[in-house]
């Protein structure tokens, strides 16, 4: 559709009271706009479903993939549920309100630049984004603990029946690769992931040890192997545009109030993915570390 836009946001964290008013400001520019929500909506299944349902009433289509916060078990849960079962419940709730998930066929967005398949992928992490000199998961976790950098996932994600999140990650990557390989190569993809699919965006992290909870090396070549127009991700809370091997990567996080108050919203609350509104030249990836 000529006036349709493909917009994106992630890391809404609507469980934080100061982020809730931001949700009210997320509006389409026209009746045909689609919205990508790249994870970390909230920690409770009901809140995630209600938030996505509200957005689905505003936008022509909502596409969602989970982040780590959707997988947490918290003290607010009436009945503790392991993360894989929680994910299954979220998929069912999304399907009931027409929100596309990683378990569904890729929806096709049409706009001024043509047709694109929007592919939400759910791949997790496997501790392979390690700092130089660290060879194993055990060494990486030990170093992080020594440096006082431990992701809350270690305490709140229960991956049963998988032995660990890394085992679940490998299964998710294998399943997703099959779907991407079966996709029509003539129809460009917009890959949507909560975790960056390439480790290079994590180079700007203030705490390098945190990168091990940010993705997997198993997805590093996806933007080269497949016909990818853009990659959308969140998790890092460092919104920016970078280019790798001529493919645009968009980090679209809202983040926590202490973060967005400091940096503001220089590109608006919603990032326009397509049609790409940016400069025709490819900007150099930002190199300054996050504060």
KETI-391109 format. One line per 10 residues: number of its first residue (from 1); for each residue x negated, y, z negated of C-alpha. Coordinates in Angstrom, 3 decimals. Layout:
N
NUM> X/Y/Z ~ ...
END
This chain:
291
1> 0.000/0.000/0.000 ~ -1.387/3.363/1.050 ~ -0.994/5.061/-2.335 ~ -1.881/2.090/-4.550 ~ -4.835/2.258/-6.918 ~ -6.615/-0.525/-8.753 ~ -7.395/0.820/-12.229 ~ -9.251/-0.774/-15.136 ~ -9.857/-0.536/-18.861 ~ -11.218/-2.817/-21.562
11> -11.881/-2.916/-25.293 ~ -8.707/-1.082/-26.277 ~ -8.941/-2.436/-29.843 ~ -5.407/-1.335/-30.602 ~ -5.669/-2.829/-34.072 ~ -7.698/0.285/-34.924 ~ -5.122/2.930/-35.852 ~ -6.913/5.774/-34.070 ~ -6.883/3.830/-30.801 ~ -3.109/3.338/-30.758
21> -2.293/6.846/-29.461 ~ -4.668/6.183/-26.559 ~ -2.414/3.327/-25.471 ~ 0.421/5.797/-24.941 ~ -1.782/7.783/-22.558 ~ -2.496/4.860/-20.228 ~ -0.227/5.648/-17.304 ~ -0.275/4.871/-13.570 ~ -0.772/7.577/-10.984 ~ 2.050/6.103/-8.907
31> 4.520/3.208/-8.808 ~ 2.164/0.840/-6.965 ~ -0.860/1.066/-9.254 ~ -2.343/-2.122/-10.705 ~ -4.163/-2.312/-14.044 ~ -7.059/-4.568/-15.014 ~ -7.446/-5.179/-18.763 ~ -10.858/-6.779/-19.307 ~ -10.475/-8.130/-22.822 ~ -10.616/-7.090/-26.480
41> -7.054/-5.821/-26.635 ~ -6.630/-6.908/-30.279 ~ -7.171/-9.808/-32.675 ~ -3.604/-11.072/-33.127 ~ -1.715/-12.980/-30.442 ~ 1.511/-11.013/-30.973 ~ -0.283/-7.661/-30.752 ~ -2.122/-8.685/-27.582 ~ 1.105/-9.899/-25.951 ~ 3.087/-6.814/-27.005
51> 0.382/-4.474/-25.724 ~ 0.092/-6.225/-22.369 ~ 3.893/-6.330/-22.121 ~ 4.064/-2.567/-22.636 ~ 1.463/-2.013/-19.920 ~ 3.249/-4.452/-17.597 ~ 6.350/-2.244/-17.840 ~ 4.333/0.742/-16.585 ~ 2.137/-0.778/-13.891 ~ 3.085/-2.730/-10.775
61> 0.759/-5.559/-11.885 ~ -1.435/-6.224/-14.916 ~ -4.424/-8.576/-14.722 ~ -5.977/-9.725/-18.012 ~ -8.930/-11.770/-19.149 ~ -9.764/-12.334/-22.818 ~ -12.626/-10.933/-24.813 ~ -14.168/-12.280/-27.973 ~ -11.734/-10.418/-30.247 ~ -8.722/-12.229/-28.779
71> -10.393/-15.486/-29.830 ~ -11.023/-14.590/-33.466 ~ -9.395/-16.283/-36.423 ~ -8.572/-13.580/-38.972 ~ -7.044/-13.257/-42.431 ~ -3.949/-11.785/-40.748 ~ -3.152/-15.081/-39.023 ~ -0.230/-16.899/-40.622 ~ -1.611/-20.194/-39.325 ~ -5.309/-20.387/-38.410
81> -5.772/-21.601/-34.843 ~ -9.000/-22.631/-33.100 ~ -10.074/-20.367/-30.258 ~ -9.253/-22.706/-27.311 ~ -5.707/-23.158/-28.614 ~ -5.397/-19.418/-29.214 ~ -6.451/-18.832/-25.606 ~ -3.817/-21.306/-24.394 ~ -1.152/-19.478/-26.378 ~ -2.222/-16.134/-24.933
91> -2.059/-17.506/-21.391 ~ 1.493/-18.738/-22.008 ~ 2.554/-15.385/-23.449 ~ 1.026/-13.535/-20.498 ~ 2.728/-15.740/-17.937 ~ 6.079/-15.098/-19.630 ~ 5.695/-11.351/-18.975 ~ 4.157/-11.599/-15.509 ~ 0.567/-10.765/-16.478 ~ -2.087/-12.579/-14.418
101> -4.675/-14.638/-16.339 ~ -7.821/-16.634/-15.515 ~ -5.605/-19.733/-15.273 ~ -3.519/-18.336/-12.399 ~ -4.122/-17.943/-8.646 ~ -5.992/-14.728/-7.886 ~ -3.440/-11.973/-7.162 ~ -4.092/-9.937/-4.010 ~ -4.116/-6.152/-4.249 ~ -3.521/-4.107/-1.085
111> -4.625/-0.499/-0.783 ~ -6.064/2.069/1.613 ~ -9.293/0.060/1.945 ~ -7.558/-3.242/2.693 ~ -6.798/-6.398/0.733 ~ -8.802/-7.669/-2.235 ~ -8.334/-10.675/-4.499 ~ -8.541/-9.710/-8.156 ~ -10.196/-12.613/-9.976 ~ -10.077/-12.575/-13.778
121> -12.793/-14.929/-15.002 ~ -13.295/-16.264/-18.523 ~ -16.863/-17.486/-19.018 ~ -17.929/-16.626/-22.595 ~ -21.653/-16.762/-23.482 ~ -24.289/-19.407/-24.162 ~ -27.108/-17.507/-25.941 ~ -29.216/-17.498/-22.745 ~ -29.551/-13.682/-22.681 ~ -32.610/-13.926/-24.925
131> -35.346/-11.416/-25.617 ~ -38.795/-12.116/-24.126 ~ -40.766/-14.790/-25.924 ~ -37.725/-16.549/-27.413 ~ -37.212/-19.974/-25.856 ~ -34.219/-21.602/-27.534 ~ -30.803/-20.786/-28.972 ~ -32.032/-21.653/-32.469 ~ -35.015/-19.304/-32.172 ~ -32.821/-16.571/-30.757
141> -30.276/-16.794/-33.572 ~ -33.015/-16.948/-36.207 ~ -34.702/-13.835/-34.831 ~ -31.375/-11.990/-34.728 ~ -30.698/-12.840/-38.358 ~ -34.166/-11.665/-39.351 ~ -33.461/-8.360/-37.605 ~ -30.035/-8.019/-39.230 ~ -28.164/-8.392/-35.917 ~ -25.452/-11.065/-36.085
151> -22.252/-10.900/-34.030 ~ -19.020/-11.360/-35.997 ~ -18.139/-14.123/-33.509 ~ -20.433/-16.416/-35.481 ~ -17.963/-16.301/-38.362 ~ -14.622/-15.816/-36.612 ~ -14.638/-17.944/-33.468 ~ -13.875/-21.610/-34.085 ~ -14.552/-23.392/-30.767 ~ -13.165/-26.830/-31.730
161> -12.917/-29.312/-30.098 ~ -16.130/-28.011/-28.510 ~ -19.323/-28.353/-30.552 ~ -20.140/-24.706/-29.922 ~ -19.184/-21.665/-27.873 ~ -22.056/-22.470/-25.513 ~ -20.510/-25.870/-24.704 ~ -17.160/-24.206/-24.019 ~ -18.979/-21.625/-21.903 ~ -20.561/-24.258/-19.663
171> -17.176/-25.864/-19.028 ~ -15.604/-22.480/-18.265 ~ -18.388/-21.610/-15.820 ~ -18.023/-24.937/-13.992 ~ -14.251/-24.548/-13.699 ~ -14.525/-20.950/-12.519 ~ -17.227/-21.742/-9.957 ~ -14.937/-24.316/-8.373 ~ -12.153/-21.742/-8.053 ~ -14.489/-19.130/-6.571
181> -15.973/-21.647/-4.130 ~ -12.485/-22.614/-2.943 ~ -11.518/-18.981/-2.356 ~ -11.254/-17.630/1.203 ~ -14.670/-15.996/1.810 ~ -13.122/-13.464/4.189 ~ -11.011/-11.957/1.394 ~ -13.255/-9.781/-0.838 ~ -13.168/-10.338/-4.571 ~ -13.026/-8.008/-7.524
191> -14.474/-10.109/-10.349 ~ -13.078/-9.238/-13.781 ~ -14.863/-10.469/-16.891 ~ -15.072/-9.285/-20.468 ~ -18.750/-10.230/-20.671 ~ -21.152/-8.883/-18.023 ~ -21.866/-11.512/-15.380 ~ -25.463/-10.309/-15.007 ~ -27.778/-9.706/-17.957 ~ -29.250/-6.443/-16.602
201> -26.443/-4.250/-18.002 ~ -27.559/-5.377/-21.478 ~ -30.998/-3.792/-20.981 ~ -29.654/-0.548/-22.473 ~ -28.482/-2.118/-25.741 ~ -29.884/-0.400/-28.807 ~ -30.285/-3.834/-30.435 ~ -31.738/-6.221/-27.795 ~ -30.960/-9.296/-29.908 ~ -27.229/-8.650/-29.466
211> -27.522/-9.520/-25.762 ~ -27.286/-13.256/-26.549 ~ -23.575/-12.767/-27.321 ~ -23.021/-10.905/-24.037 ~ -22.924/-13.529/-21.292 ~ -24.684/-16.395/-19.579 ~ -27.451/-16.715/-16.999 ~ -25.224/-19.261/-15.234 ~ -23.215/-16.432/-13.619 ~ -26.166/-14.281/-12.564
221> -25.871/-15.019/-8.836 ~ -22.083/-14.885/-8.453 ~ -22.061/-11.359/-7.044 ~ -24.521/-12.547/-4.370 ~ -23.087/-16.012/-3.659 ~ -19.517/-14.868/-3.177 ~ -17.949/-12.012/-1.205 ~ -17.716/-9.569/-4.115 ~ -16.655/-5.949/-3.669 ~ -16.995/-5.000/-7.340
231> -17.516/-6.479/-10.799 ~ -15.494/-5.122/-13.730 ~ -16.519/-5.855/-17.309 ~ -16.481/-4.483/-20.857 ~ -17.819/-5.697/-24.230 ~ -20.866/-3.409/-24.352 ~ -18.912/-0.207/-25.119 ~ -21.253/1.608/-22.723 ~ -18.983/2.804/-19.879 ~ -20.957/3.431/-16.694
241> -21.401/2.452/-13.051 ~ -24.464/0.496/-11.911 ~ -25.404/-1.269/-8.686 ~ -27.166/-4.599/-8.337 ~ -27.974/-6.070/-4.920 ~ -25.547/-3.594/-3.298 ~ -22.638/-4.668/-5.532 ~ -20.978/-2.142/-7.849 ~ -20.666/-3.063/-11.539 ~ -18.173/-1.075/-13.635
251> -18.246/-1.145/-17.452 ~ -14.781/0.172/-18.393 ~ -14.650/0.061/-22.202 ~ -12.668/2.412/-24.388 ~ -14.415/1.193/-27.546 ~ -14.105/2.409/-31.124 ~ -13.197/5.966/-32.183 ~ -16.749/6.698/-33.413 ~ -17.949/5.903/-29.873 ~ -15.372/7.652/-27.700
261> -15.349/10.726/-29.937 ~ -19.065/11.109/-29.376 ~ -19.145/10.518/-25.624 ~ -15.593/11.515/-24.719 ~ -13.898/10.128/-21.621 ~ -15.913/11.678/-18.768 ~ -14.176/9.491/-16.141 ~ -10.760/9.428/-17.752 ~ -9.195/6.705/-19.834 ~ -8.703/4.463/-16.808
271> -11.483/3.735/-14.308 ~ -10.470/3.685/-10.660 ~ -12.014/0.598/-9.089 ~ -10.364/0.827/-5.659 ~ -10.324/2.849/-3.548 ~ -13.801/3.665/-4.853 ~ -13.774/7.396/-5.637 ~ -17.480/7.726/-6.329 ~ -20.325/9.143/-4.257 ~ -21.185/7.430/-0.962
281> -24.760/6.919/-2.150 ~ -25.561/4.268/-4.722 ~ -26.534/5.752/-8.102 ~ -29.578/4.432/-9.907 ~ -28.583/2.317/-12.932 ~ -28.726/4.338/-16.123 ~ -31.795/3.551/-18.211 ~ -31.249/5.478/-21.438 ~ -30.430/3.259/-24.439 ~ -27.125/3.576/-26.202
291> -27.351/5.575/-29.448
END
